[in-house]
């Protein structure tokens, strides 16, 4: 059918959008002076950044922009000069821009380049982007998940799927992990990108939200209004329930002051409780590989470190009075640099307390401090952990062990005592192979039936986490490393020629034997939550290899009387 020549036919053009980085600011008013207060003042003071009152559509906003490192050569030019005698005439210049835009009672920050550096980090609303993705993304089209282990190792993993898959398909531990970053797909027609188009939008959320927003002022303001609406009226999708089990405490929650006081005490403890760890914040993960140095400022002390550990941070708190330690971390910072001299920043100055992970018991619940936020470990979550650990603790292990008497001062002494009861002592005898050049301990004790027994006397979760990891490493090596297996068999026969272990030995059973220095029985009530989580992760990994796992408590007996 021919077109009517009297009618003008045109294709509706979809509005343009731009991949944007968006923050929501807290404790920030909408007047110009309040907007200025939300910026990091040192960029205007030290780098001559320009701050201008502007208008976006019909909304008054604030624009901050400038260049970092103008006329400063990169640090590597001196190395090139040493090697060649020539110094390349180059310089580092990093541009940064931030647009602070009020929408109703909220203030958003749209950042460009390294614009996130320009924001006062304490004003950034934590978890804003993550909360949005939980409410707007399709559960069956998740492309990337960043998840952190809730144990003293502070390990963070990132899992990706190029085409997107259901959230349940990602290797997220049912217990023991906090999801801190989600990348997924949303098909909402409420945003500009969905108008007159079947395009789907990828969204990524942490504190920041990375999302396609309208490129024109009126479209941008429309999208920001829709972002507010989605956050206000929607709950996370049911498929994200497992992620939502660990709940963040809001800024006004009265429990926060109690928890912060407890954390302050923990920071000043004279002994390692195993409830503290240092972990790279999610916002710095992309820059971590490029970091060659870390500028650490705590209180009046500023120190450049090649790679800080938790003991380094605690050492900077020595001498501070009670009630001032957490404050010193909160007002201090850790910043990553891409050079060893600490002159070329690759991350913003992230408050030092956001690098600290901690577990704090309060009442009948457990709370987890992660990236400056407090999370309550839900009752169902905690009950699930305890019920699984209870099964491990009560299942018969089939290898009776002697009591840990007070005259046995060390683990070595205990293992030698256990050897008198028929076990073979392998303590402190590392097996080194091409795959394990630094060596691993196959077990502390070996029973006649080939059960590997790992022994630990513990006062905190940190050594227990090491114990559980030791069991996994040993089992993996003895199963898959022929050189390790042959060396293990050789050493067993060398120490006990009649032992029935065969050349084709494969671990079938592993026992974690634990004695608490407190003298208490090994129960979920007396075992740290960090340790329980690590135990479950190890047990599941070992059972997936067909290895039976048991846990026994070694009773303590006072023989001094």
N, C-alpha and C positions, 0 to 999 in steps of 0.2 A: 504494500500500500504506500503510495507516494506521500511525502510530507506536505502538509498544508503550507504553501509559500507565504501565507499571511501571518503565520505564527513563527516567532523566533525560538528556535530550539538550542539550548545550551546545556552542557554538562555542569552540574553543581560541583564547584571546586571545594575540596575539603580544606578547612582552615589549617594553616601551617602550625606546626608544633616544634619544640626544641627539647632535646634531652637535657634535663635540668637537675641540679642538686639543691634540695630544699631542706631548711631547718625550721623548727618551731622554737621560738624564744620564750622563755618563762620569766616571770617577775619583771616584765618589760612593759612600760606604758606606751601609748601611741603618739604622744607629742614629740616634737623634734628633739628636745633635750633628753627625753627618756630613750629615744632611739640611739642617740649619740653615746649614751652611757652603756649600751649593749655592745659597743665596739671595743676592741683591744687598743687602748690609747697609745701604746708604744709605737704603732705603725704610723700614726700621724706625727708623733713626737720625734721618733728616731729615723724614719724613712720618708718623711715629707709626703705622706699619703694625703690625698685630697678628700675632704668630706663635703658633700653638697646636698642641699635640700632640692628634691626633684618632685615631679608629678608623674605618676603612672596612671593613665586614664584620668579619672577624676579623684584619685587618691594621692594624698601627700605622702612622700616616702623619703628615704635617706640613702644616698649612694656614696660608697667609699671605694677608692681605687688608687692604684699606684704600682710601683715596681720595686722589687726587693733585689738587692745586690748590684745596683747600678755602678758601673766602673770598677767592679771588683773581679779580678781574674779567678777562675776556678783553682782549687788547691793543686790539681794535677799538673799545672803549668810548671811548677818548680821541679817536679820529677822529670818532666820532658826536658827541661833546661839542663838538668844534671846529666841526662843520658845523651843529649844531642848538642848541647851548647846553644840551642835556640829556644826562645820562649815565645810560643804562639800568641799573637796579639788578639786574644779572645777575652770575653768577660761573661759572667753569669748574670742573667737578668730574668727574674721570675715575676710575672704579672699576677695581680690579684684584684678581685673586685667583689663587692657584696652589696646587694640591694635589700634594704630593710623596708618591708612593706606591711603596714597594718591592714588587717581584714577583720572588721567588726572589733571584737575585744582582743584578738590575737595579733601577734606580730610574727610574720614569716621572714626568713632570710634566704634570699636566692643568691647563691654564690657562683662565681666564675673563676676559672683558673685555680689558683691557690687561695681563693676567697675565704675558705674556712679558717685560715689563719687570722683573719681580721676580726673574728667574733670573740667576745668574752666567753671562754669555754664554760664558765659557771652559768651562763644564761641559756645554754643549749638545753632544750627539753629532752631528757634522756629517753631513748626508746621510741621516739615519735615515729620515725620511719618504719620501724619494726611493727609497731602497733597498727599502722596503716596497712601494711602488707598482710597481716593476719586477717584483716577485715575485708580487704579488697581483692586479694589474689585468689586464683582458682586452685583449690587443693590438689588437683590432678595435673597441674602444669607448673610445677616448681622446678626451677633450673639449678639453684644452688642453695646450699644450707651451710652455715658456719655454726659449729657447735663446740662447746667447751666442756671438758670433763670437770666434774665437781670433786676433785681430789687434790691432794697436796702437790701434784705435778703441774697443775695449771695448764694442761695441754689443750690446744685449740686445733680443730681439724676443719677443713673445707671440702665438702662433697659436691660434685657437679654432674649434671646430666644435660648434654647439649640440646636435646629435643624437649626437655621437660618431662617430668614424671610425677606420680602421686607422692605426696609427702611421706606416706608410709613406706615407700620403696627406698628411701634414703637410710643409710646405716647409722641411725640415731639410736643410742642406747635408751632402752625404756626407762632405765634408772641411771642417774649419775651425770646427766648432761643438761646444760642450759643452751638453748638455741639463741644466738645473738644477732644473726643476720639471715635474711631470707631474700632470695631473688626468684620472682615468679612472673606470671602473666595475668593480667586483668583485661576483661573485655567490656568494661563498663562504658555505656554510651553517655554517662553523665559528664564525662570529661571531653574537652575539645578534640582529642585524638580520636574519639569514637563518633564524632559527628560526620554524617554523610560518608562514612567509611566503615569497612569491615575489619579495619586494622586492629590488631591486639597490641596492647602496650605492655612492655616489660617494666616491672617495678622492683627496686631493691631497697631494703630497709634495714637500717641500724638506728643510730641517733638521727642520721640524715635520711632523707627519702630521695632516691634517684628515680625520676619519672618524666615522661613527656608532658610538658605543659604548653599552653597556648603561647605562640610567639608574639601575638598582638596584645596590647595592654588590656583591652576588654576581655579577651579570651583568657589571659593569665588570671585576671581577677575572678572571672567565673570559675576557673579550675580551683583556685585556692578556696573559694567558698564551698565548692564540692568536696574538697579534701576535708575541710572542717565538718561538713555534714556527714560524710562517711565515718569519720572517727566518732562522732557524737551519737549516731543512731544505730550503728551496727555492732554486734558482738562477733568475736572470732568464729569462723566456720567450725562445725563439729569435728571435721577431720583434723583440725589443729589442736584438738583437746589434749593430746599427749604433750605438745609443746607448752600449752597453757597451764600444765599442772604445777609448774614452778612459777609462783605469782610474785610480781614486783610490788614492793610497798610504795605507796604514794608519798610525796614529799611531806605532807602534813600528818602522816601517821604517827601517833604518839609513841609507838614502839621504837621508832628510829633513834630517839635520844637515848633510850636505854641500851640499844644495840651498839650505838656509837661509843658509849661509855665503856661497854664491855670490850669492844675492839681496841679502844685506847689502852686498856689494861693489858690486853693480849700483846700489843705492840711493845710494851715495856716489860714483858715476862723475861725472867732471867734464863729460862730453859725453853727449848723448842717444844712446843705443844703439838706440832704437826698439823695445826689448823690454819696455818698461814702459808701463802705461796705468792710468788711474783709471776704475773702473766701479762703478755702483751695485749693491750686493748684491741678490740676488733677494728676500730677506726685506724689503727696503725699497722694492721697486718699486711696491707699491700706495699707498705714502705719498708717492712722489716728486712727483706733481703738486701736492700740497698744501704742499710744502716751499718756504718763502721764504728760509730761512737755514740754514746748516750750522755747528754748533759743532764745531770741530776741536781736539783736544788731542793733542799729540805731545811727549813728555817734559814739561818744566815749562811749556811754552808752550801757552796756550789762546787760540784766535783764532776769531772769528765771521766767516764768509765767505758772500757771497751765492750763490756756486756754485764750489766748489773745482776746480782742475785739477791734473794730475800735478805740474806745476812748483811749484804752491803747497805741495804736500805735501813735495816734495823740498827746498824752501827751508827748511822747518822742521827738516830733518835736518842742515842745514849746521853744521859744527863738531863734530858727534858723532863719536867715534872709531870705527874699524872694529870690528865685532862688536856695536855698540850701536844701530845704526840700526833694524834689524828689531825688536829688543826694544822700542825706543821706540814703534814703530807698534803692536806687539802689546799694550803696556800703555796706549796712548792709545786714542782713539776718535773717531768721527765720528757726530754725531747730527743728524738733520733736525728743523727746527722749522717750525711753520706761521705764525710771525710773524717779522718782520725783526729783532726785538730778541733773539731766541734764548731766550725765556722760556716758550714753549709747545711742548714736545716732541711730535712726531708719530711718531717712531721710537724704538727703544731706542738705547742708546749702543753702536753696533757697532764692534768693534775696528778700528782704522784699517788694519791689514794686510789685513783682509777686503775692503777697497776697492781693493786693488792687484792687478792682473793682470800676469803676467810670464812670459816664456819663457826657460828655462835649459837649455843643452845639457850633458849629462853622459854621457861615454862615447859610445856609438853611438845613444843615445836622446835624446829631447827631453821636457822636463817643463814643465808649465803650472801656474802658481800662480793659483788662482781662488777667491775668497771664503775665503781662509785655508787652502785645501786644495791638495794637490799631486796633479796628474794626470800619469800617464805616457802619452805618445802612443805607442800600440802599434806594433810593427814593421810589421805589415800596413798599418796606417793611414798610417804615414810612407812606406812603400814605394809605396802607392797615390798619395799626393800627388806623390812624386818622379817616378813613372813618367809621370803626366799632364803634369807640368811639363817633363820631358825631351822629350816629344813637341813641346811648344810651343817649346822652346829650339832644337831641331834641325831643325824644319821650315823649308824655305827661305822667306824673306820677300819676295824679289824686289825689294828696294830697297837696294842697297849704299850704306853710309854711310861717310864719311871717318873716319879714326882720331881719337881725342881726344888731341891733342898737349899737351904740358906748357905751351905758350905760350897755350893757350886756358883762361883762368882761370875763366870763368863759362859757364853754359848759354847765355846770350845770345851770347857770343863763338863758342861751338861752332855754334849754329844759323845764325849769319851766315856761318860758314865753310862749312857744309853748303849754303847757298844758292848758293855758287860752283860747286857740283856739280850744279846743275839743280833743286834743291828750292826751293819758295817758303817763306820764313820768315814765320810768323805769330805768333812768340813775343811774349808780353806785350801782345797786342792782344785785349782782352776784348770779347765780344759781349754787349750788354745788351738785354734784351727785357722785356716785361711779365711773362713767366713767370720770367725770370732777371734781376731788377733789379740784383743785385750783380755780374752778369757772369760769363761762363765763357770759357775759352780753347778754341777749336775744335780746335787742334793746335799743336804747335811748328813742324812742317814739313808741307808738302803736296806730294805727288809729282804728276807730269803725269797719271797715271791716276786721280787722286782719292784715293789712299791717305792716310789721316790718320796722322801719325807723332808720337807723344808721347815726348819726350826727358827723361831724368833722369840726373843724376850723383849717386850715392847712397852713403852709408856705413852707413845703417841702414834698417830696414824701414818706419819712419814715413813718410819722403818717398815710398817706393815705393807704399805703400798709397794715398797721395794721388794718385800718378800713375795708378794703376789706376782709382781713382774718377773722376779727371778724364776718362779715356777714356770711361767709361760715361756720364757726364753730357753730354759733348760729343755722343756718338752719339745719345743720347735726344733732345737738343735739335734736332739737325739732321734727325732723322727726323720728329719730331712737332710741332715749333714752326715754323710757316711764317714767322713774323717773324725767327726766328734763321737759318733757311735763306736767306732773302732777303738778310739783312745779311751772312752769310758769303759768298755769291756776289758781292755788291757789293764787299766788301773784297778778295777774290781778284782780281777784274777790275781793281780800282783799282791794285793793286800789280803785276799782270802782265796787261795787257789781252789778250794772246793765249792765256791759259790756257784749256784746253778744258772747264773746269767749266761745267755747264749750270744753267739755272734750276730744273730738277727734280732737282737733286743730292740723292742719298741715299747715306750711307756704305755702302760695300760691303766695305772692307778697312781694318783698323786695326793699326798696328804700335807696340808698346812698345819703345823703344830705350833700353837701360840701359848705363851705364858705372859700374863699381865703382871707388870712389876708391882701393881697395887695389891696383888694377892687375890683379887676378886675372880670369880668364875667367869669363863668366857661366854658371855651372853650378849644379845643385841642391846641390852640396857647398859652394858659396860664396854661395848665396842663402838668406837667413834663412827659417826655416819660416813665420813670420808673413807674410812677403812672398809666399811660394809659395801659401799659403792664399788671400790676397787676390787674387793673380793668377788662380787657378783660378775663384774666384767671379766675377771680372770677365769672364773668357773665356767662361764658361758663359752669363752674362747676355747678352753681346754676340752670341754664336753663336745664341742663341734668337731674336734679331732678324734673323738672316740675315747677320750681319757676320763676315767671316773675320778671325781674330785671329792675329797672329804676334808673336814676341818675338825681338829681336836684341841681342846683346852688342856694344857699341861698344868696340873695342880701344884700349888706352892706349899711347901711344908717347912715350918720353922724347926730346925734341929739344933738351935743354939741353946735351948733350955736344958 
